Amino acid sequence: MVMLEQDLRNELNRINGALEVLGLLREKLIIQKDEIGAESAQEAEDEMLTQVEAMYLEYQRRRHELHPHHKSYLFYLIDDEVIPIIHDCYVLLVKGETVAPEFVGQTLRLADLYVHMDDEVPKQVVNETYSWLVFDEFGRLDLHAALAIEASPLPTIEERKQIQNRLFKPDPVN
């Protein structure tokens, strides 16, 4: 099952919230356990603490599985300007499920950077691919026309600097 980025972020937020609540509950139970004197109450407390710790570990496991270690960042390169693209929107364009009327009849370059992530923070570009995008008279991608272009789609030095700034500044492009 493939999750959209927004769905992935929502699930990560739910898991992080659950982990925070479980962590607070766990701390409270540990403090209460030290204060309880009767053995039967302490046994109940131990059982509850064991259940909470099991849930805590399960949510940590789920977060680790969901959390992307790598992420693709996409940019249109237009006249020395770098415009970020939401990955899910680009996927819909490629699948032909949406159009981009603002680019009707235009030919653009695409920068696709695959970036190693540390939590939600981009750390290092692992791979970068540059290609041409040709939009037809309806704003649909014409992938065959893009393959026929022989010129290089590589970024200029200024575009490369803009891409690096967008990726590695404190508030990166989503």
Backbone as ProteinMPNN parsed JSONL, in Angstrom:
{"seq_chain_A": "MVMLEQDLRNELNRINGALEVLGLLREKLIIQKDEIGAESAQEAEDEMLTQVEAMYLEYQRRRHELHPHHKSYLFYLIDDEVIPIIHDCYVLLVKGETVAPEFVGQTLRLADLYVHMDDEVPKQVVNETYSWLVFDEFGRLDLHAALAIEASPLPTIEERKQIQNRLFKPDPVN", "coords_chain_A": {"N_chain_A": [[0.841, -1.185, 0.0], [0.608, 2.159, -0.923], [1.253, 5.217, 0.593], [0.036, 8.545, 0.508], [1.893, 11.608, 0.799], [0.704, 13.471, 2.593], [-1.074, 11.83, 4.019], [0.811, 10.176, 5.198], [2.201, 12.03, 6.816], [0.085, 12.74, 8.548], [-0.396, 10.281, 9.837], [2.089, 9.909, 11.084], [1.999, 12.104, 12.852], [-0.169, 11.329, 14.486], [0.915, 9.018, 15.659], [3.178, 10.088, 16.953], [1.858, 11.725, 18.812], [0.517, 9.774, 20.317], [2.731, 8.414, 21.367], [3.802, 10.427, 22.99], [1.769, 10.788, 24.921], [1.684, 8.199, 26.01], [4.278, 8.087, 27.035], [4.178, 10.057, 29.071], [2.198, 8.916, 30.707], [3.485, 6.573, 31.418], [5.661, 7.601, 32.933], [4.214, 8.692, 35.082], [3.081, 6.374, 36.196], [5.385, 5.048, 37.044], [6.27, 6.752, 39.072], [4.077, 6.552, 40.835], [4.249, 3.853, 41.465], [6.51, 3.721, 43.094], [5.486, 4.953, 45.327], [3.463, 3.314, 46.304], [2.571, 1.01, 48.812], [1.321, -1.46, 49.497], [1.442, -4.874, 48.581], [-0.325, -6.142, 46.716], [-1.468, -4.006, 45.34], [0.817, -3.038, 44.176], [1.426, -5.12, 42.432], [-0.66, -4.884, 40.598], [-0.053, -2.414, 39.595], [2.446, -2.979, 38.404], [1.61, -4.709, 36.372], [0.046, -2.961, 34.805], [1.993, -1.099, 34.083], [3.645, -2.717, 32.525], [1.93, -3.239, 30.368], [1.628, -0.636, 29.323], [4.277, -0.067, 28.608], [4.61, -1.986, 26.598], [2.78, -1.039, 24.668], [3.973, 1.409, 24.147], [6.439, 0.644, 22.992], [5.424, -0.598, 20.691], [4.235, 1.563, 19.297], [6.521, 3.083, 18.829], [7.841, 1.36, 17.086], [6.017, 1.374, 14.925], [6.182, 4.075, 14.155], [8.845, 4.196, 13.31], [8.728, 2.483, 11.085], [7.034, 3.926, 9.399], [8.274, 6.348, 9.044], [9.91, 8.168, 6.659], [13.111, 7.462, 5.379], [14.287, 8.484, 3.269], [13.505, 10.961, 0.831], [11.818, 12.343, -1.959], [12.42, 15.37, -3.618], [11.032, 17.755, -5.68], [11.442, 20.056, -8.362], [10.478, 22.645, -10.573], [12.352, 24.05, -13.145], [12.606, 27.118, -14.36], [13.506, 29.593, -16.48], [15.883, 30.379, -14.951], [14.683, 30.29, -12.473], [13.654, 28.552, -9.576], [11.136, 26.418, -8.802], [9.342, 24.888, -6.325], [7.684, 21.69, -6.261], [4.888, 19.895, -5.225], [5.173, 16.568, -4.389], [3.096, 14.604, -4.634], [1.303, 15.924, -6.326], [2.782, 16.085, -8.675], [2.991, 13.365, -9.297], [0.323, 12.802, -9.934], [0.138, 14.334, -12.276], [1.939, 12.96, -13.981], [0.651, 10.502, -14.124], [-1.459, 11.263, -15.623], [-3.788, 12.093, -14.464], [-4.423, 14.633, -13.758], [-4.19, 18.099, -14.775], [-2.029, 20.856, -15.716], [-2.859, 23.832, -16.106], [-1.547, 26.281, -16.018], [0.811, 25.905, -17.32], [0.356, 25.434, -19.996], [1.275, 24.433, -23.205], [4.006, 24.825, -22.727], [7.549, 24.162, -22.31], [9.468, 22.771, -19.855], [12.102, 22.337, -17.42], [12.821, 19.666, -15.162], [13.83, 19.103, -11.876], [14.713, 16.44, -9.932], [15.317, 15.404, -6.851], [16.664, 13.027, -4.736], [16.7, 12.583, -1.399], [18.478, 11.992, 1.589], [17.03, 11.654, 4.748], [16.857, 12.929, 8.097], [14.892, 12.308, 10.566], [12.535, 14.663, 9.945], [14.198, 16.279, 8.528], [16.091, 17.332, 5.784], [19.191, 15.887, 4.896], [21.265, 14.981, 3.129], [21.881, 14.951, -0.348], [21.19, 12.179, -2.246], [20.754, 11.235, -4.785], [20.342, 12.775, -7.962], [18.256, 13.819, -10.569], [17.674, 15.136, -13.766], [15.358, 16.354, -16.071], [13.322, 16.846, -19.042], [10.148, 18.463, -19.341], [7.253, 18.46, -21.161], [4.43, 20.266, -21.807], [1.215, 19.877, -23.128], [-1.344, 21.385, -25.277], [-3.442, 21.356, -23.514], [-2.435, 21.336, -21.019], [-1.516, 18.939, -20.137], [0.981, 16.458, -19.457], [3.336, 15.6, -21.924], [5.0, 12.997, -22.348], [6.402, 11.625, -24.326], [7.187, 13.604, -26.168], [8.95, 14.984, -24.564], [11.075, 13.205, -24.338], [12.239, 13.421, -26.802], [13.757, 15.708, -26.836], [16.957, 16.98, -27.242], [18.722, 18.719, -25.985], [20.545, 19.602, -22.998], [19.113, 19.169, -19.773], [20.239, 20.085, -17.467], [20.799, 22.013, -14.446], [21.554, 25.549, -14.086], [24.379, 27.219, -12.543], [23.374, 29.087, -10.743], [20.715, 28.166, -10.436], [21.248, 25.702, -9.247], [22.305, 26.571, -6.792], [20.009, 27.774, -5.719], [18.359, 25.527, -5.437], [19.807, 24.042, -3.512], [19.648, 25.866, -1.358], [16.873, 25.841, -0.889], [16.505, 23.218, -0.087], [18.174, 22.854, 2.179], [17.877, 24.954, 3.965], [16.623, 26.301, 7.133], [13.757, 25.916, 7.106], [12.662, 23.718, 5.175], [11.412, 22.941, 1.829], [8.254, 21.447, 1.475]], "CA_chain_A": [[0.0, 0.0, 0.0], [1.363, 3.4, -1.018], [0.598, 6.31, 1.3], [0.358, 9.89, 0.054], [2.711, 12.314, 1.792], [-0.15, 14.069, 3.629], [-1.532, 10.728, 4.857], [1.971, 9.747, 5.969], [2.418, 13.035, 7.872], [-1.0, 12.61, 9.529], [-0.162, 9.079, 10.638], [3.239, 10.198, 11.954], [1.534, 12.988, 13.92], [-0.962, 10.52, 15.433], [1.822, 8.136, 16.404], [3.965, 10.931, 17.866], [0.963, 12.113, 19.901], [0.313, 8.6, 21.174], [3.978, 8.173, 22.092], [3.942, 11.444, 24.03], [0.811, 10.463, 25.995], [2.147, 6.977, 26.673], [5.473, 8.43, 27.814], [3.739, 10.74, 30.291], [1.509, 7.923, 31.537], [4.528, 5.678, 31.941], [6.36, 8.32, 34.013], [3.301, 8.799, 36.224], [2.97, 5.052, 36.811], [6.651, 4.758, 37.735], [6.256, 7.536, 40.323], [3.075, 5.953, 41.718], [4.743, 2.544, 41.896], [7.42, 3.964, 44.218], [4.716, 5.425, 46.472], [2.522, 2.29, 46.772], [3.173, 0.114, 49.789], [0.711, -2.791, 49.538], [1.963, -5.736, 47.517], [-1.336, -6.402, 45.692], [-1.561, -2.797, 44.526], [2.049, -2.95, 43.389], [1.312, -6.09, 41.345], [-1.548, -4.278, 39.595], [0.722, -1.337, 38.986], [3.43, -3.619, 37.531], [0.912, -5.213, 35.195], [-0.318, -1.804, 33.985], [3.228, -0.544, 33.539], [4.069, -3.638, 31.473], [1.066, -2.999, 29.211], [1.961, 0.669, 28.764], [5.576, -0.181, 27.946], [4.399, -2.749, 25.367], [2.163, -0.114, 23.709], [4.991, 2.412, 23.819], [7.36, 0.017, 22.037], [4.697, -0.829, 19.448], [4.119, 2.836, 18.576], [7.859, 3.438, 18.351], [8.071, 0.505, 15.921], [5.192, 1.886, 13.833], [6.745, 5.347, 13.704], [10.071, 3.9, 12.573], [8.36, 1.915, 9.791], [6.404, 4.943, 8.566], [9.104, 7.522, 8.851], [10.766, 7.988, 5.485], [14.537, 7.74, 5.543], [14.618, 9.237, 2.069], [12.351, 11.671, 0.301], [12.063, 13.031, -3.222], [12.066, 16.782, -3.732], [10.9, 18.074, -7.095], [11.441, 21.481, -8.681], [10.481, 23.107, -11.951], [13.401, 25.025, -13.427], [12.037, 27.981, -15.394], [14.201, 30.879, -16.628], [16.727, 30.567, -13.775], [13.889, 30.284, -11.251], [13.422, 27.21, -9.063], [9.799, 26.385, -8.212], [9.085, 23.569, -5.722], [6.475, 20.979, -6.659], [4.452, 18.873, -4.266], [5.41, 15.271, -5.021], [1.839, 13.946, -4.989], [0.741, 16.639, -7.49], [3.559, 15.664, -9.843], [2.603, 11.984, -9.599], [-0.962, 12.885, -10.629], [0.431, 14.817, -13.634], [2.563, 11.873, -14.745], [-0.381, 9.486, -14.362], [-2.487, 11.816, -16.502], [-5.008, 12.272, -13.682], [-4.653, 16.062, -13.581], [-3.517, 18.955, -15.751], [-1.42, 22.077, -15.184], [-3.212, 24.854, -17.096], [-0.602, 27.398, -15.984], [1.964, 25.586, -18.163], [-0.127, 25.03, -21.318], [2.158, 24.677, -24.334], [5.376, 25.168, -22.315], [8.563, 23.131, -22.069], [10.196, 23.102, -18.622], [13.024, 21.33, -16.907], [12.454, 19.131, -13.86], [14.896, 18.607, -11.0], [14.192, 15.435, -9.002], [16.402, 15.09, -5.928], [16.379, 11.99, -3.744], [17.443, 13.146, -0.274], [18.518, 11.268, 2.86], [16.364, 12.446, 5.78], [17.045, 12.624, 9.511], [13.54, 12.688, 10.963], [11.93, 15.428, 8.854], [15.196, 17.253, 8.075], [16.967, 16.866, 4.707], [20.602, 15.861, 5.307], [22.225, 14.814, 2.04], [21.338, 14.523, -1.636], [21.697, 10.857, -2.588], [20.701, 11.118, -6.237], [19.627, 13.872, -8.607], [17.915, 13.552, -11.962], [17.123, 16.304, -14.447], [14.698, 15.934, -17.308], [12.45, 17.824, -19.68], [8.704, 18.269, -19.249], [6.541, 19.166, -22.22], [2.989, 20.341, -21.554], [0.473, 20.068, -24.383], [-2.261, 22.527, -25.32], [-4.426, 21.229, -22.438], [-1.723, 21.325, -19.742], [-1.127, 17.56, -19.803], [2.366, 16.122, -19.78], [3.588, 14.801, -23.118], [6.272, 12.349, -22.004], [7.12, 11.246, -25.557], [7.822, 14.815, -26.702], [10.069, 15.326, -23.683], [12.195, 12.303, -24.649], [12.833, 13.808, -28.087], [14.598, 16.897, -26.674], [18.363, 16.586, -27.144], [19.476, 19.67, -25.145], [20.731, 19.186, -21.608], [18.208, 19.787, -18.807], [20.967, 20.366, -16.224], [20.586, 23.361, -13.905], [22.653, 26.51, -14.094], [25.0, 27.352, -11.221], [22.424, 29.831, -9.894], [19.607, 27.267, -10.108], [21.766, 24.713, -8.294], [22.373, 27.252, -5.487], [18.633, 27.926, -5.228], [17.891, 24.202, -5.012], [20.483, 23.746, -2.248], [19.062, 26.729, -0.329], [15.516, 25.38, -0.583], [16.585, 21.933, 0.611], [18.921, 22.812, 3.43], [17.62, 26.071, 4.879], [15.895, 25.803, 8.313], [12.386, 25.521, 6.829], [12.737, 23.191, 3.804], [10.219, 22.786, 1.022], [7.548, 20.183, 1.763]], "C_chain_A": [[0.883, 1.245, 0.0], [0.571, 4.507, -0.317], [0.999, 7.635, 0.663], [1.106, 10.595, 1.175], [1.87, 12.895, 2.919], [-0.665, 12.987, 4.573], [-0.401, 10.236, 5.757], [2.241, 10.721, 7.115], [1.352, 12.937, 8.95], [-0.779, 11.403, 10.428], [1.028, 9.274, 11.58], [2.838, 11.11, 13.112], [0.71, 12.23, 14.948], [-0.051, 9.641, 16.293], [2.66, 8.947, 17.377], [3.122, 11.388, 19.048], [0.737, 10.968, 20.867], [1.57, 8.301, 21.988], [4.165, 9.177, 23.222], [3.018, 11.135, 25.209], [1.274, 9.225, 26.751], [3.401, 7.24, 27.508], [5.118, 9.122, 29.11], [3.052, 9.78, 31.251], [2.51, 6.976, 32.182], [5.278, 6.333, 33.099], [5.5, 8.398, 35.259], [3.189, 7.464, 36.951], [4.243, 4.673, 37.569], [6.698, 5.498, 39.069], [5.275, 6.927, 41.312], [3.561, 4.621, 42.277], [5.66, 2.701, 43.105], [6.674, 4.357, 45.481], [3.794, 4.368, 47.058], [3.232, 1.315, 47.697], [2.63, -1.291, 49.736], [1.145, -3.611, 48.323], [0.95, -5.962, 46.41], [-1.507, -5.192, 44.766], [-0.326, -2.665, 43.636], [2.026, -3.937, 42.227], [0.43, -5.543, 40.224], [-0.813, -3.181, 38.831], [1.764, -1.907, 38.013], [2.793, -4.112, 36.241], [0.55, -4.059, 34.244], [0.916, -1.205, 33.325], [3.755, -1.416, 32.394], [3.245, -3.425, 30.209], [1.408, -1.67, 28.529], [3.293, 0.604, 28.03], [5.463, -0.952, 26.634], [3.77, -1.852, 24.287], [3.173, 0.921, 23.239], [5.959, 1.866, 22.769], [6.698, -0.219, 20.682], [4.566, 0.463, 18.639], [5.479, 3.334, 18.099], [8.186, 2.637, 17.094], [7.286, 1.023, 14.718], [5.749, 3.193, 13.277], [7.987, 5.099, 12.859], [9.751, 3.346, 11.179], [7.781, 2.957, 8.849], [7.347, 6.071, 8.182], [10.034, 7.315, 7.663], [12.219, 8.331, 5.8], [15.06, 8.535, 4.353], [13.338, 9.88, 1.543], [12.758, 12.33, -1.015], [11.589, 14.469, -3.124], [12.097, 17.125, -5.216], [10.824, 19.583, -7.285], [11.295, 21.661, -10.181], [11.608, 24.118, -12.064], [12.936, 25.845, -14.625], [12.789, 29.305, -15.395], [15.008, 31.239, -15.384], [15.947, 30.691, -12.468], [13.612, 28.834, -10.863], [12.091, 27.219, -8.306], [9.552, 24.992, -7.636], [7.739, 23.008, -6.164], [6.138, 19.984, -5.565], [4.5, 17.528, -4.989], [4.116, 14.612, -5.491], [1.177, 14.606, -6.193], [1.468, 16.219, -8.764], [3.179, 14.24, -10.258], [1.274, 11.974, -10.361], [-0.791, 13.39, -12.06], [0.978, 13.691, -14.505], [1.543, 10.782, -15.071], [-1.462, 9.97, -15.323], [-3.809, 12.05, -15.791], [-5.313, 13.733, -13.377], [-3.899, 16.812, -14.668], [-2.931, 20.156, -15.033], [-1.689, 23.2, -16.192], [-2.252, 26.043, -17.123], [0.615, 27.155, -16.872], [1.564, 25.122, -19.563], [0.883, 25.429, -22.386], [3.611, 24.987, -23.985], [6.256, 23.928, -22.198], [9.401, 23.602, -20.89], [11.222, 22.023, -18.338], [12.57, 20.93, -15.511], [13.712, 18.697, -13.133], [14.237, 17.672, -9.995], [15.354, 15.007, -8.123], [15.924, 14.096, -4.886], [17.299, 12.28, -2.568], [17.346, 12.236, 0.946], [17.966, 12.188, 3.943], [16.8, 11.978, 7.171], [15.818, 13.181, 10.198], [12.93, 13.437, 9.79], [12.92, 16.408, 8.212], [16.058, 16.656, 6.956], [18.437, 16.962, 5.135], [21.573, 15.805, 4.142], [21.51, 14.357, 0.773], [22.005, 13.202, -2.001], [21.757, 10.685, -4.106], [19.946, 12.326, -6.788], [19.453, 13.543, -10.075], [17.279, 14.802, -12.54], [16.534, 15.833, -15.766], [13.834, 17.071, -17.843], [10.998, 17.449, -19.444], [8.068, 19.107, -20.359], [5.048, 19.092, -21.9], [2.281, 20.623, -22.875], [-0.497, 21.248, -24.273], [-3.36, 22.473, -24.262], [-3.775, 21.254, -21.052], [-1.393, 19.92, -19.253], [0.331, 17.352, -20.162], [2.407, 15.266, -21.041], [4.97, 14.179, -22.931], [7.08, 11.957, -23.244], [7.836, 12.454, -26.164], [9.037, 15.199, -25.863], [11.293, 14.464, -23.983], [12.925, 12.712, -25.923], [13.766, 15.015, -27.971], [16.038, 16.465, -26.431], [19.187, 17.499, -26.25], [19.538, 19.163, -23.705], [19.749, 19.906, -20.677], [18.916, 20.201, -17.507], [20.766, 21.807, -15.757], [21.811, 24.247, -14.098], [23.257, 26.542, -12.692], [24.046, 28.057, -10.264], [21.24, 28.944, -9.49], [20.043, 26.222, -9.083], [21.854, 25.317, -6.884], [20.982, 27.404, -4.882], [18.073, 26.598, -4.711], [18.502, 23.858, -3.65], [19.898, 24.58, -1.102], [17.672, 26.254, 0.074], [15.543, 24.069, 0.201], [17.136, 22.06, 2.025], [18.776, 24.037, 4.316], [16.762, 25.539, 6.038], [14.484, 25.333, 8.055], [12.303, 25.006, 5.391], [11.373, 23.078, 3.141], [9.562, 21.457, 1.372], [7.184, 19.475, 0.489]], "O_chain_A": [[1.793, 1.372, 0.82], [-0.612, 4.711, -0.587], [2.163, 7.832, 0.316], [0.979, 10.237, 2.346], [2.269, 12.827, 4.082], [-0.695, 13.187, 5.788], [-0.619, 9.918, 6.926], [2.481, 10.302, 8.247], [1.662, 13.038, 10.137], [-0.954, 11.49, 11.644], [0.982, 8.855, 12.736], [3.291, 10.909, 14.239], [0.862, 12.451, 16.149], [-0.234, 9.54, 17.506], [2.838, 8.533, 18.523], [3.618, 11.436, 20.173], [0.76, 11.155, 22.084], [1.48, 7.972, 23.17], [4.637, 8.815, 24.3], [3.436, 11.213, 26.364], [1.261, 9.201, 27.982], [3.555, 6.663, 28.584], [5.696, 8.812, 30.152], [3.29, 9.819, 32.458], [2.384, 6.626, 33.355], [5.506, 5.699, 34.129], [5.991, 8.196, 36.37], [3.2, 7.422, 38.181], [4.173, 4.042, 38.624], [7.117, 4.935, 40.08], [5.589, 6.793, 42.495], [3.307, 4.303, 43.439], [5.596, 1.901, 44.038], [7.162, 4.128, 46.588], [3.373, 4.502, 48.207], [4.338, 0.855, 47.414], [3.39, -2.244, 49.91], [1.205, -3.111, 47.2], [1.338, -5.975, 45.241], [-1.671, -5.346, 43.556], [-0.419, -2.233, 42.487], [2.544, -3.637, 41.152], [0.736, -5.718, 39.044], [-0.933, -3.043, 37.614], [1.941, -1.374, 36.918], [3.356, -3.958, 35.157], [0.726, -4.168, 33.031], [0.887, -0.847, 32.147], [4.258, -0.892, 31.399], [3.788, -3.428, 29.104], [1.469, -1.595, 27.302], [3.425, 1.164, 26.942], [6.139, -0.618, 25.661], [4.18, -1.899, 23.128], [3.215, 1.263, 22.058], [6.263, 2.536, 21.782], [7.337, -0.059, 19.642], [4.764, 0.454, 17.424], [5.56, 3.959, 17.042], [8.747, 3.179, 16.141], [7.825, 1.104, 13.614], [5.781, 3.391, 12.062], [8.163, 5.72, 11.811], [10.419, 3.694, 10.204], [8.002, 2.892, 7.639], [7.216, 6.67, 7.115], [10.85, 6.393, 7.66], [12.512, 9.36, 6.409], [16.115, 9.166, 4.413], [12.234, 9.393, 1.787], [13.881, 12.809, -1.168], [10.504, 14.75, -2.615], [13.063, 16.823, -5.917], [10.226, 20.296, -6.48], [11.903, 20.934, -10.967], [11.795, 24.948, -11.175], [12.877, 25.349, -15.75], [12.721, 30.059, -14.424], [14.818, 32.319, -14.825], [16.493, 31.147, -11.463], [13.364, 27.991, -11.725], [11.933, 27.924, -7.31], [9.554, 24.012, -8.38], [6.787, 23.749, -6.407], [7.022, 19.306, -5.041], [3.932, 17.375, -6.071], [4.043, 14.116, -6.615], [0.551, 13.92, -7.001], [0.843, 16.022, -9.807], [3.061, 13.952, -11.449], [1.118, 11.224, -11.325], [-1.491, 12.933, -12.963], [0.527, 13.496, -15.634], [1.566, 10.208, -16.16], [-2.285, 9.18, -15.785], [-4.845, 12.19, -16.441], [-6.356, 14.038, -12.798], [-3.08, 16.24, -15.387], [-3.285, 20.444, -13.89], [-0.842, 23.487, -17.039], [-2.153, 26.736, -18.135], [1.371, 28.085, -17.152], [2.362, 24.479, -20.246], [1.296, 26.586, -22.476], [4.378, 25.376, -24.866], [5.775, 22.81, -22.012], [9.974, 24.692, -20.917], [11.208, 20.947, -18.935], [12.011, 21.738, -14.771], [14.561, 18.008, -13.699], [13.31, 18.067, -9.288], [16.271, 14.328, -8.585], [14.9, 14.304, -4.235], [18.521, 12.234, -2.701], [16.263, 11.765, 1.294], [18.368, 13.347, 4.053], [17.073, 10.798, 7.391], [15.708, 14.392, 10.393], [12.824, 12.861, 8.707], [12.516, 17.273, 7.435], [16.682, 15.611, 7.141], [18.872, 17.984, 5.667], [22.592, 16.495, 4.149], [20.642, 13.486, 0.819], [23.231, 13.112, -2.058], [22.682, 10.073, -4.64], [19.023, 12.834, -6.152], [20.37, 13.057, -10.737], [16.453, 15.448, -11.897], [17.128, 15.026, -16.481], [13.646, 18.101, -17.196], [10.656, 16.27, -19.357], [8.319, 20.307, -20.472], [4.481, 18.01, -21.745], [2.692, 21.495, -23.64], [-0.469, 22.005, -23.303], [-4.128, 23.425, -24.118], [-4.466, 21.2, -20.035], [-1.032, 19.731, -18.091], [0.853, 17.999, -21.07], [1.62, 14.334, -21.203], [5.982, 14.767, -23.31], [8.31, 11.96, -23.208], [8.972, 12.333, -26.623], [10.036, 15.684, -26.394], [12.424, 14.941, -23.891], [14.099, 12.384, -26.101], [14.496, 15.315, -28.916], [16.31, 15.678, -25.525], [20.257, 17.097, -25.794], [18.685, 18.392, -23.264], [19.574, 21.119, -20.784], [18.26, 20.621, -16.554], [20.585, 22.711, -16.573], [22.936, 23.771, -14.251], [22.704, 25.955, -11.761], [23.927, 27.666, -9.103], [20.812, 28.969, -8.336], [19.294, 25.897, -8.162], [21.518, 24.656, -5.901], [20.791, 27.191, -3.684], [17.4, 26.555, -3.681], [17.791, 23.43, -2.74], [19.677, 24.064, -0.006], [17.334, 26.265, 1.258], [14.69, 23.842, 1.059], [16.62, 21.443, 2.956], [19.479, 24.154, 5.32], [16.225, 24.435, 5.938], [14.03, 24.413, 8.734], [11.923, 25.749, 4.487], [10.331, 23.115, 3.797], [10.251, 20.452, 1.547], [6.588, 18.399, 0.529]]}, "name": "protein", "num_of_chains": 1, "seq": "MVMLEQDLRNELNRINGALEVLGLLREKLIIQKDEIGAESAQEAEDEMLTQVEAMYLEYQRRRHELHPHHKSYLFYLIDDEVIPIIHDCYVLLVKGETVAPEFVGQTLRLADLYVHMDDEVPKQVVNETYSWLVFDEFGRLDLHAALAIEASPLPTIEERKQIQNRLFKPDPVN"}
